[in-house]
Amino acid sequence: MRSVVFGGSWQVPSDVPLGVLGRTNQSFPPIWISLAAPQTAPEEGWRDRLVSAAIEANTVIDISKGPVLWGGAMRGTEAKLMTLGGAEIERATDEKHARDLVEAHLIETLSAIGREHLDFYFFQMRRALEEFQINGALAALELAKQEGHVRFVGLCCDGPSLAVLGSWQFHDAFDVLLVPRNHYDAEAYETLAPMANERRVGIVTSKPLNWGYGMPFVKLPTQWKLRNLTPSLYGMSLAQAVIADLSREGTVLVGVRTPEEIEQAVRAHGLSLPDGLSAMIETYREAWDSDAEWELLMRDNDPIVRKAAERRIRER
């Protein structure tokens, strides 16, 4: 497989087939990336390096976690950008209020990145909404699409899947679905994928490494590299193997905090999977479900891990 390298960052391999994504009727790379700030004190210039690597990866970039943060470095570029929005309509009191809230968020986002349009705007649904709230939001997005400020409108499942399904079945206005899916929990995907396929709506899955508690599963004290395999043989980590497995069936959105994570995520698609991956993941699942493992994590040096462990033990 031949990969194209620019400035030390990886692009999607040139010979990887790109399938048409639902109603967009266009092809997009199989791995999308979601930018996030470092969890520890960053080095000077970290933002520009991260954004530069993201742009050079030549894929869709999610700027939802900080459009103002990324905006300055995104100005003047032709990167394909997406954002999540619409959660604010939960407090809308009527249809006009909902429409105004979505329009305000879109204007704020476009102003932050210095652009006239976004490639994808995902309507973020966290719970069942009032009909007037949904109607107002969709009216705003339809107008934005007509005026060229949004190319494609998506639905983001960010709450109970049955609540999202209940609202979605009465509103056929979306080109793409964004839904969590990983090897620990695929309930939302399994609930919503049938309707997406029936309506020819493209599917992008998210949180491939996040099994809950705000912590990627690779934080657990389990071997990072594939067990009993040398990195030089397969050239991948367990995280890459997981992403590679999920991306064989569709587009995957991966959270990244460093240029290195961008490289690893984008390179994952198309890698040959090792034998025994399912058994390896099952071993990991057993560790994740073990109270003893979480009690050990209460003493971890990483404060993020300790915080996640405290929440897990509190909620068990």
BELPE-V921374 format. One record per residue. N is the residue number from 1. RES is the residue in three letters. BURIAL is 1 if it has 24 or more other C-alpha atoms within 12 Angstrom, else 0. D_FIRST is the distance of its C-alpha to the first C-alpha in Angstrom with 2 decimals. Layout:
n->N res->RES burial->BURIAL d_first->D_FIRST
n->N res->RES burial->BURIAL d_first->D_FIRST
This chain:
n->1 res->MET burial->0 d_first->0.00
n->2 res->ARG burial->0 d_first->3.81
n->3 res->SER burial->0 d_first->6.55
n->4 res->VAL burial->0 d_first->10.10
n->5 res->VAL burial->0 d_first->12.91
n->6 res->PHE burial->0 d_first->16.55
n->7 res->GLY burial->0 d_first->19.44
n->8 res->GLY burial->0 d_first->17.68
n->9 res->SER burial->1 d_first->16.54
n->10 res->TRP burial->1 d_first->13.19
n->11 res->GLN burial->1 d_first->12.59
n->12 res->VAL burial->1 d_first->10.80
n->13 res->PRO burial->1 d_first->7.18
n->14 res->SER burial->0 d_first->8.33
n->15 res->ASP burial->0 d_first->6.92
n->16 res->VAL burial->1 d_first->8.34
n->17 res->PRO burial->0 d_first->11.78
n->18 res->LEU burial->1 d_first->14.73
n->19 res->GLY burial->0 d_first->17.86
n->20 res->VAL burial->0 d_first->21.38
n->21 res->LEU burial->1 d_first->23.13
n->22 res->GLY burial->1 d_first->26.56
n->23 res->ARG burial->1 d_first->29.37
n->24 res->THR burial->0 d_first->27.54
n->25 res->ASN burial->0 d_first->26.29
n->26 res->GLN burial->0 d_first->23.37
n->27 res->SER burial->0 d_first->19.69
n->28 res->PHE burial->1 d_first->18.62
n->29 res->PRO burial->1 d_first->15.62
n->30 res->PRO burial->1 d_first->15.45
n->31 res->ILE burial->1 d_first->16.39
n->32 res->TRP burial->1 d_first->19.64
n->33 res->ILE burial->1 d_first->21.42
n->34 res->SER burial->1 d_first->25.14
n->35 res->LEU burial->1 d_first->26.72
n->36 res->ALA burial->1 d_first->29.42
n->37 res->ALA burial->1 d_first->31.64
n->38 res->PRO burial->0 d_first->31.51
n->39 res->GLN burial->0 d_first->33.79
n->40 res->THR burial->0 d_first->35.44
n->41 res->ALA burial->0 d_first->36.97
n->42 res->PRO burial->0 d_first->34.22
n->43 res->GLU burial->0 d_first->34.05
n->44 res->GLU burial->0 d_first->35.19
n->45 res->GLY burial->0 d_first->32.69
n->46 res->TRP burial->1 d_first->30.44
n->47 res->ARG burial->1 d_first->30.54
n->48 res->ASP burial->1 d_first->29.44
n->49 res->ARG burial->1 d_first->26.52
n->50 res->LEU burial->1 d_first->25.42
n->51 res->VAL burial->1 d_first->25.88
n->52 res->SER burial->1 d_first->24.16
n->53 res->ALA burial->1 d_first->21.00
n->54 res->ALA burial->1 d_first->21.29
n->55 res->ILE burial->1 d_first->21.75
n->56 res->GLU burial->1 d_first->18.85
n->57 res->ALA burial->1 d_first->16.53
n->58 res->ASN burial->1 d_first->17.46
n->59 res->THR burial->1 d_first->18.29
n->60 res->VAL burial->1 d_first->21.67
n->61 res->ILE burial->1 d_first->23.86
n->62 res->ASP burial->1 d_first->26.78
n->63 res->ILE burial->1 d_first->29.76
n->64 res->SER burial->1 d_first->32.27
n->65 res->LYS burial->1 d_first->33.05
n->66 res->GLY burial->1 d_first->34.52
n->67 res->PRO burial->1 d_first->34.50
n->68 res->VAL burial->0 d_first->37.21
n->69 res->LEU burial->0 d_first->35.28
n->70 res->TRP burial->1 d_first->32.13
n->71 res->GLY burial->1 d_first->34.12
n->72 res->GLY burial->0 d_first->35.03
n->73 res->ALA burial->1 d_first->31.52
n->74 res->MET burial->1 d_first->30.28
n->75 res->ARG burial->1 d_first->32.95
n->76 res->GLY burial->0 d_first->31.99
n->77 res->THR burial->0 d_first->28.28
n->78 res->GLU burial->0 d_first->26.50
n->79 res->ALA burial->1 d_first->24.53
n->80 res->LYS burial->1 d_first->24.52
n->81 res->LEU burial->1 d_first->27.02
n->82 res->MET burial->1 d_first->28.46
n->83 res->THR burial->1 d_first->31.45
n->84 res->LEU burial->1 d_first->33.54
n->85 res->GLY burial->1 d_first->37.24
n->86 res->GLY burial->1 d_first->40.33
n->87 res->ALA burial->1 d_first->41.29
n->88 res->GLU burial->1 d_first->44.31
n->89 res->ILE burial->1 d_first->45.87
n->90 res->GLU burial->1 d_first->46.97
n->91 res->ARG burial->0 d_first->50.04
n->92 res->ALA burial->1 d_first->50.69
n->93 res->THR burial->0 d_first->54.24
n->94 res->ASP burial->0 d_first->53.88
n->95 res->GLU burial->1 d_first->51.47
n->96 res->LYS burial->0 d_first->52.09
n->97 res->HIS burial->1 d_first->51.51
n->98 res->ALA burial->1 d_first->48.12
n->99 res->ARG burial->1 d_first->47.17
n->100 res->ASP burial->1 d_first->48.34
n->101 res->LEU burial->1 d_first->46.37
n->102 res->VAL burial->1 d_first->43.04
n->103 res->GLU burial->1 d_first->43.85
n->104 res->ALA burial->0 d_first->44.79
n->105 res->HIS burial->1 d_first->41.53
n->106 res->LEU burial->1 d_first->39.52
n->107 res->ILE burial->1 d_first->41.65
n->108 res->GLU burial->1 d_first->41.30
n->109 res->THR burial->1 d_first->37.50
n->110 res->LEU burial->1 d_first->37.27
n->111 res->SER burial->0 d_first->39.80
n->112 res->ALA burial->1 d_first->37.89
n->113 res->ILE burial->1 d_first->34.69
n->114 res->GLY burial->0 d_first->36.68
n->115 res->ARG burial->1 d_first->35.24
n->116 res->GLU burial->1 d_first->36.67
n->117 res->HIS burial->1 d_first->34.18
n->118 res->LEU burial->1 d_first->31.66
n->119 res->ASP burial->1 d_first->28.77
n->120 res->PHE burial->1 d_first->29.54
n->121 res->TYR burial->1 d_first->32.78
n->122 res->PHE burial->1 d_first->32.86
n->123 res->PHE burial->1 d_first->36.39
n->124 res->GLN burial->1 d_first->36.70
n->125 res->MET burial->1 d_first->38.90
n->126 res->ARG burial->1 d_first->40.22
n->127 res->ARG burial->1 d_first->43.15
n->128 res->ALA burial->1 d_first->45.23
n->129 res->LEU burial->1 d_first->46.55
n->130 res->GLU burial->0 d_first->49.65
n->131 res->GLU burial->0 d_first->49.30
n->132 res->PHE burial->0 d_first->50.58
n->133 res->GLN burial->1 d_first->47.98
n->134 res->ILE burial->1 d_first->45.10
n->135 res->ASN burial->1 d_first->46.77
n->136 res->GLY burial->1 d_first->47.26
n->137 res->ALA burial->1 d_first->43.69
n->138 res->LEU burial->1 d_first->42.27
n->139 res->ALA burial->1 d_first->44.81
n->140 res->ALA burial->1 d_first->43.62
n->141 res->LEU burial->1 d_first->39.95
n->142 res->GLU burial->1 d_first->40.79
n->143 res->LEU burial->0 d_first->42.78
n->144 res->ALA burial->1 d_first->40.01
n->145 res->LYS burial->1 d_first->37.62
n->146 res->GLN burial->0 d_first->40.21
n->147 res->GLU burial->0 d_first->40.76
n->148 res->GLY burial->0 d_first->37.10
n->149 res->HIS burial->1 d_first->36.86
n->150 res->VAL burial->1 d_first->34.45
n->151 res->ARG burial->1 d_first->31.86
n->152 res->PHE burial->1 d_first->31.22
n->153 res->VAL burial->1 d_first->33.37
n->154 res->GLY burial->1 d_first->32.03
n->155 res->LEU burial->1 d_first->33.79
n->156 res->CYS burial->1 d_first->33.03
n->157 res->CYS burial->1 d_first->34.36
n->158 res->ASP burial->1 d_first->35.69
n->159 res->GLY burial->0 d_first->38.51
n->160 res->PRO burial->1 d_first->39.85
n->161 res->SER burial->1 d_first->37.77
n->162 res->LEU burial->0 d_first->40.93
n->163 res->ALA burial->0 d_first->42.49
n->164 res->VAL burial->1 d_first->39.53
n->165 res->LEU burial->1 d_first->39.55
n->166 res->GLY burial->0 d_first->43.30
n->167 res->SER burial->1 d_first->43.02
n->168 res->TRP burial->1 d_first->39.94
n->169 res->GLN burial->0 d_first->41.53
n->170 res->PHE burial->0 d_first->44.14
n->171 res->HIS burial->0 d_first->41.87
n->172 res->ASP burial->1 d_first->39.20
n->173 res->ALA burial->1 d_first->38.10
n->174 res->PHE burial->1 d_first->34.52
n->175 res->ASP burial->1 d_first->31.20
n->176 res->VAL burial->1 d_first->29.05
n->177 res->LEU burial->1 d_first->29.76
n->178 res->LEU burial->1 d_first->28.72
n->179 res->VAL burial->1 d_first->29.50
n->180 res->PRO burial->1 d_first->29.02
n->181 res->ARG burial->1 d_first->27.04
n->182 res->ASN burial->1 d_first->26.02
n->183 res->HIS burial->1 d_first->26.39
n->184 res->TYR burial->1 d_first->29.98
n->185 res->ASP burial->0 d_first->31.36
n->186 res->ALA burial->0 d_first->30.18
n->187 res->GLU burial->0 d_first->33.72
n->188 res->ALA burial->1 d_first->33.42
n->189 res->TYR burial->1 d_first->30.25
n->190 res->GLU burial->0 d_first->31.90
n->191 res->THR burial->1 d_first->35.03
n->192 res->LEU burial->1 d_first->33.62
n->193 res->ALA burial->1 d_first->30.58
n->194 res->PRO burial->0 d_first->32.90
n->195 res->MET burial->1 d_first->34.71
n->196 res->ALA burial->1 d_first->31.57
n->197 res->ASN burial->0 d_first->30.31
n->198 res->GLU burial->0 d_first->33.81
n->199 res->ARG burial->0 d_first->34.02
n->200 res->ARG burial->0 d_first->30.47
n->201 res->VAL burial->1 d_first->29.89
n->202 res->GLY burial->1 d_first->26.33
n->203 res->ILE burial->1 d_first->25.63
n->204 res->VAL burial->1 d_first->24.10
n->205 res->THR burial->1 d_first->24.56
n->206 res->SER burial->1 d_first->25.54
n->207 res->LYS burial->1 d_first->26.54
n->208 res->PRO burial->1 d_first->23.81
n->209 res->LEU burial->1 d_first->25.03
n->210 res->ASN burial->1 d_first->28.65
n->211 res->TRP burial->1 d_first->30.86
n->212 res->GLY burial->1 d_first->34.03
n->213 res->TYR burial->1 d_first->36.57
n->214 res->GLY burial->0 d_first->34.46
n->215 res->MET burial->1 d_first->32.36
n->216 res->PRO burial->1 d_first->28.70
n->217 res->PHE burial->1 d_first->28.76
n->218 res->VAL burial->1 d_first->26.93
n->219 res->LYS burial->1 d_first->30.27
n->220 res->LEU burial->1 d_first->31.91
n->221 res->PRO burial->0 d_first->32.66
n->222 res->THR burial->0 d_first->30.12
n->223 res->GLN burial->0 d_first->27.47
n->224 res->TRP burial->1 d_first->24.54
n->225 res->LYS burial->1 d_first->21.98
n->226 res->LEU burial->1 d_first->21.20
n->227 res->ARG burial->0 d_first->24.35
n->228 res->ASN burial->0 d_first->24.50
n->229 res->LEU burial->0 d_first->20.89
n->230 res->THR burial->0 d_first->20.06
n->231 res->PRO burial->0 d_first->17.67
n->232 res->SER burial->0 d_first->16.22
n->233 res->LEU burial->0 d_first->15.31
n->234 res->TYR burial->0 d_first->13.47
n->235 res->GLY burial->0 d_first->13.28
n->236 res->MET burial->1 d_first->14.76
n->237 res->SER burial->1 d_first->18.29
n->238 res->LEU burial->1 d_first->20.30
n->239 res->ALA burial->1 d_first->20.15
n->240 res->GLN burial->1 d_first->16.37
n->241 res->ALA burial->1 d_first->16.65
n->242 res->VAL burial->1 d_first->19.37
n->243 res->ILE burial->1 d_first->17.57
n->244 res->ALA burial->1 d_first->14.52
n->245 res->ASP burial->1 d_first->17.20
n->246 res->LEU burial->1 d_first->19.15
n->247 res->SER burial->1 d_first->16.46
n->248 res->ARG burial->1 d_first->15.68
n->249 res->GLU burial->0 d_first->19.14
n->250 res->GLY burial->1 d_first->19.32
n->251 res->THR burial->1 d_first->19.30
n->252 res->VAL burial->1 d_first->20.06
n->253 res->LEU burial->1 d_first->22.10
n->254 res->VAL burial->1 d_first->21.80
n->255 res->GLY burial->1 d_first->24.61
n->256 res->VAL burial->1 d_first->23.79
n->257 res->ARG burial->1 d_first->26.28
n->258 res->THR burial->1 d_first->24.43
n->259 res->PRO burial->1 d_first->21.62
n->260 res->GLU burial->0 d_first->20.07
n->261 res->GLU burial->1 d_first->20.23
n->262 res->ILE burial->1 d_first->18.56
n->263 res->GLU burial->1 d_first->15.57
n->264 res->GLN burial->1 d_first->15.49
n->265 res->ALA burial->1 d_first->16.04
n->266 res->VAL burial->1 d_first->13.47
n->267 res->ARG burial->1 d_first->10.67
n->268 res->ALA burial->1 d_first->12.08
n->269 res->HIS burial->1 d_first->11.01
n->270 res->GLY burial->1 d_first->8.45
n->271 res->LEU burial->1 d_first->9.10
n->272 res->SER burial->0 d_first->10.89
n->273 res->LEU burial->1 d_first->14.53
n->274 res->PRO burial->1 d_first->17.00
n->275 res->ASP burial->0 d_first->20.09
n->276 res->GLY burial->0 d_first->23.17
n->277 res->LEU burial->1 d_first->21.85
n->278 res->SER burial->0 d_first->24.77
n->279 res->ALA burial->0 d_first->27.28
n->280 res->MET burial->1 d_first->26.01
n->281 res->ILE burial->1 d_first->26.42
n->282 res->GLU burial->0 d_first->29.82
n->283 res->THR burial->0 d_first->30.91
n->284 res->TYR burial->1 d_first->30.03
n->285 res->ARG burial->0 d_first->31.98
n->286 res->GLU burial->0 d_first->34.95
n->287 res->ALA burial->1 d_first->34.91
n->288 res->TRP burial->1 d_first->34.74
n->289 res->ASP burial->0 d_first->37.70
n->290 res->SER burial->0 d_first->39.70
n->291 res->ASP burial->0 d_first->42.66
n->292 res->ALA burial->0 d_first->42.77
n->293 res->GLU burial->1 d_first->39.27
n->294 res->TRP burial->1 d_first->40.28
n->295 res->GLU burial->1 d_first->43.54
n->296 res->LEU burial->0 d_first->41.69
n->297 res->LEU burial->1 d_first->39.59
n->298 res->MET burial->1 d_first->42.93
n->299 res->ARG burial->0 d_first->43.17
n->300 res->ASP burial->0 d_first->39.67
n->301 res->ASN burial->0 d_first->39.57
n->302 res->ASP burial->0 d_first->37.44
n->303 res->PRO burial->0 d_first->39.90
n->304 res->ILE burial->0 d_first->37.34
n->305 res->VAL burial->1 d_first->36.85
n->306 res->ARG burial->1 d_first->40.64
n->307 res->LYS burial->0 d_first->41.23
n->308 res->ALA burial->1 d_first->38.85
n->309 res->ALA burial->1 d_first->40.57
n->310 res->GLU burial->1 d_first->43.96
n->311 res->ARG burial->0 d_first->43.10
n->312 res->ARG burial->1 d_first->41.69
n->313 res->ILE burial->0 d_first->44.83
n->314 res->ARG burial->0 d_first->47.07
n->315 res->GLU burial->0 d_first->45.65
n->316 res->ARG burial->0 d_first->45.36
